[in-house]
């Protein structure tokens, strides 16, 4: 499981996918999110700008990202 340490209070979903290296660009992040391929805490998420906070877990394409403070 990949971890992303927060520098601010939150990170947006599209930014988190890019930071973890799961997508190459914001455009790609937008596509996979809008296609329903990404879950946040087990729920399908369709908003690229979804704010992720400490403890959130993102899943995409068999990979998981844990957000930590």
Secondary structure by P-SEA (a helix, b strand, c coil): cbbbbbccccccaaaaaaaacccccaaaaaaaaaaccccccccccccccccccccbbbbcccbbbbbcc
